[in-house]
Amino acid sequence: MLSRIRQRRETRHAVAQVYVCLVEQARRPEFFVHLGVPDTVMGRFNAVALHAFLLLHRLKGEGASADLFAQALFDHMFADMDRNLRELGVGDLSVGKKVKSLAKSFYGRTVAYERGLLSDDDGDLEASLRRNLYDGVVPDERQIEAMIGYLRSEVARLAATPAERIFAGECDFAGPLLPAGWTSESQS
């Protein structure tokens, strides 16, 4: 009994560490300055959702422990969304509805990203990113190509990461690769 309690506490701690890592990655300025992700509340949610998808995608098919970890990560993420909405001043009566709406949109994004990754044609992934990550903003071709490259690269990198490292709270993303010559002045 005591070891199960300790194990749950360790899992919660590892989930929290992984979540902090994915949020820090999602907030990297390159996504907003160079790659055209809107620097808005919804744009930031979309960036967090993308990185959560990457980790959940990695854990898929790894068995019961991975399923439990993935569910705990999802629960932690939406508990944090709840806290953030309250800090933004959203009224208590509407927070639940907003969180439910965000969860629904997260599920839609994961299905779209999954479908895009499984396709041999980058057009499906491009359409998914345009609709879900950029959410009404029109990135230029270099930005969308860089995001597709980043997404595919991270999927491959995470696939090579042992699930046990993630279960231990270790999370490691690479920075987005920007084409040579890109500066914040060259992006509008």
Secondary structure, 3 states (H helix, E strand, C coil): CHHHHHHHHHHHHHHHHHHHHHHHHHCCHHHHHCCCCCCCHHHHHHHHHHHHHHHHHHHCCCCHHHHHHHHHHHHHHHHHHHHHHHHCCCCHHHHHHHHHHHHHHHHHHHHHHHHHHHCCCHHHHHHHHHHHCCCCCCCCHHHHHHHHHHHHHHHHHHHCCCHHHHHCCCCCCCCCCCCCCCCCCCCC
